[in-house]
Amino acid sequence: HWKNNAPLTYGSNGYGGPTSTTWMYSGEPATGNGWNEPYSISDDKVLGAGQPFTLYPGMVISFDVAFVFAKDTSAPYACVPALKQSIQEVRNFYLNENQFCTPGLTGTLETINEKAAVSASPNPVSSQLIIHTSSTQFQSYSILDLTGKLLQSGKTSGNETIINVEQLPAGMYFLQVGNEKEIQALKIIKAE
């Protein structure tokens, strides 16, 4: 919807047309079919929106956002196929991996062993977090904040390790479990 609550409409400048739509430029720019933004090399702006929600005191809501970019200046819209491929790779990564992208953490060399799974419960957690591993090869754990700052670390014990997280403020954290050769990472939520 526009700022005055008028619906976005298909075609032209998106305002005042007969057919309501939920997004602009729903056509295929590489082929020219449908409603497309006129090609220009300009400084375009993007606005994202989501469903309304109420954020109560102590409540945590996290959003995963990916900005995907592809560049091919050989012809107008030549980058669209590469952009679509990159978007699909990001979708597959998000749906199939329990990973995250945060400064300070993405530089860690990670090799994922499918047979050596790691999980944590309860999640969200209030006081005691239990780390479950399918292998005793994992020897240590670390809890990091969203900036990558190390907040807590220690040794794991067997296939189940209980750690106290009561002192952490409410919010989202990253739990890394691993050894010298392999690190597996999870998102955890600390509740009030």
Buried (B, 14 or more C-beta within 10 A) or exposed (E): EEEEEEBBBBBEEBEEBEEEBEEBEEBEBBEEEEBBEEEEEEEEEEEEEEEEEEEEEEEEEEEEEEEBEBEEEEEBBEBBEBBEEBEEEBEEEBEEEEBBEBEBBEEEEBEBEEEBEBBBEEBEBEEEBBBEBBEEEBEBBBBBBBEBEEBBEEEBEEEEBEBEBEEBEBBBBBBBBBEEEBBBBBBBBBBE
